[in-house]
């Protein structure tokens, strides 16, 4: 198949967030179970936002809810691998953002997995879509892909 997706490289991403695999991440086949990839994506995005003071999961009046997600697998990872998540923004709307991530095993330059999350920002009180807060928007603009 000539239209097979190509794994992204570290140079394709703007920011990076370090992660660590755990013993229980491995499955019966000896590699990281596919559901763990999604947990790592979620940890990287939310960790990045929290570290910048853009999200407090318990008190932020506006926060992003995941409405769509996906993942492509290019290589295996397993405990005790170190993982670095590359982050970039593919699309930034009024109330939504599409974040793309690459998971890089140890010092590999090519991603073992590539995924995305679409977040819609909502008001904490009614969970209705609302504008992305200005500080969050400015930080996300810094991650825009090209």
N, C-alpha and C positions, 0 to 999 in steps of 0.2 A: 504494500500500500504506500503510495507516494505522498498521501496527505496525512501521514502519521504526525501527531504533534511532536514538536521538538522541546526538550526540557530547557527551561531558562537557565541562565548563568547568573552568578552573583552581581555582575555588572548591570543586569537588567533591573535591579532594585535600588531604591533610594535610601531606605533605612533598614536596620537589622536589629533583631531581638533574640538574645541567647536563650536556649531552652535545654533541658536535660531529660533524656529518656529515663524511665524507671523500670525496675525488674518486672513488674506486672504488665508492662506494655507489650512484651513478647507474647505471641500466640503459640498454638500447638505446632506451627510450622517453623518456629524459631526466628521469626521476624516480627516487627512491630505490626500489631493489628490495625486494619484500616480505620477503625473508629478513632484511634489515638491521633491520627493525622488531624482530624477535625478539632479535637481537644487542643492540640498544639496551635492550630490556626487561631482558635478562640483566645487562648492564653496570650499569644503574641499581640493580637489586636488590642485586647482589653488591657494588657500589661503596658503596652505603649501609651495608650490613652491615660491610664492611671498615673504612670510615671511623669507625665507632662501636666498633671493637675486638671485634665479635661474630663475625667470621669470619676465619680464616687458612686459605686454600685448601689449604695444604700440611700444616698441623699440627692444625687443630681436630679434637678427638676426636668431635664431632658436627657434622653439616652437613646442609643440605637438598638433596635430589635432586628434580628436576622430574619429576612424574608426569603432568601435564596442562598444556596451554597453549592459548591461542587469541588471535585478533586480529580486530578490525573496523577497516576503513579508511574514513575520512571525507574525507580531503583528501590532496593530494600534498605531499611534501617532497623536497628535492634539495640537493646540495652547491651552495653553501656555507652552507646553513641552520644556524642554531644550534637545538638541540632541548633542551627541558626536559621531563624525565619527572616526572609527578606520581605519587606512590605512596600507596596506602591498603591496608588489610587488610579484606577482605570477610568472612572467616571464619577463626577461630583455634581449632584443636583441640588435643588433647593432644600429637600428634606431627606435625600438619600445619597449613599455613597457605595460604590463598588470597590472593595479592597481586594487586591490580588496578592497572594503570598507564595513564596517558594520555600521549601524546607530543604536545607543543605546539611548533609551528613558530615560530621567532623570538619575536615578542611577541604572537602570536595568543592569544586567550582561550579559543578552542574547540579541542579536540584534533583533530589530523589522524589519529590512530589511538588505539584503546583496546584493551588486552590484559590477559591474566591469566596467572599461573603458579600452579600448586598445587605446593608443596614438601612432601615428607615428610622429616622429620628422621631421620637414620640414624646408627648408630654406625660410626665409620671402620673398625673391625676386621672387622665381619661384615656391614655394610650392612643391618642389621635395624632396623626402626622403633624409635625411642626418644623419650622426652619431649623437648620443645623446652627447651634450657637456660634457666634462670631469667632471666638477663640479656637473652637474646634475646627471650624471651616478654614481658618488661617493655617492651622497645623496640617490639615488634610491637603490643602493646596500645595504645601511643601512636598507632598508625596505624589503629586500628579505625574503620571507616566508620559514623558515627552511632551 
